[in-house]
Amino acid sequence: MHEEMPLPMNYALLVMGAPYSQQAAHSALRFAMALPARGHRVGTVFFYHDGVYNASRLMTPPRDEPHLLERWCELHDQQQTQLLVCVASGLRRGLLDQREAQRHEREAHTLEAPFELTGLGQLIEAGLTHDRLLTFAP
Amino acid sequence: MSENVQRLLIIIRHSPTGSSWVREALETALVGAALGQSISLLFMGEGVLALLPAQQSGPLGQKGTGAMIDVLPMYDIEQLHVTDASLEHLGLRRSQLACDTGPAEPAELIAQSDLVLNF
């Protein structure tokens, strides 16, 4: 007898915890990576509050620790997950893509594809268009 | 944006000063309302303090959240819920709050909502 597979679901995750200082991002990644085994996927991750730090392209953890930026990029590659970063939370905390960096005359950008700066409306939209939205907060 | 209206419940549990949780929760509520969603707010624990009048900017040096509370009716956000237990815990009366609120049964509110966001 085969175990019956549940109906495939498209998840959205809201991540509000900073990487390395809180468990939230780590838990969100483990959850996301486990979904395909049950036939599900994560369509969108929305980073808000201190969660935006997960998108820092300059993050440089010690080699023997998980590299969260690389894990998020893997998730994007494996599940075509959109990685959306709240632009208002991001700019305050120094997360700027090339366009914003130029616009605000900063010497470097700290965020790049597959991460995207977007508005909060995308979080509401994700709640509407995905089967589940789960929050991972500190 | 889809034409569906979803019932969105935003739960605020942090005090309005000392962290950006309340401001970021209210921003989410305003954006949701601007997109035509039906928004309810539930204030619990120290989150109730966000409803006291004459809010000042807190230690983060950001604009206080009082102005955001004041504009909620303009966004058709009129369902503000506060649990009796939270009021009692903080030694407050409902009449001391800056706007009209109704008592709340959190479990019921959550059950009636399509999407719940917790701040």
Interface residues (C-beta under 8 A of the other chain):
Chain A: L14 Y48 H49 A88 S89 G119 L120 G121 L123 I124 E125 G127 L128 T129 L133 T135 A137
Chain B: M1 S2 N4 Q6 L8 S20 W21 E24 E27 T28 V31 G32 A34 L35 Q37 D114 L115 L117 N118 F119
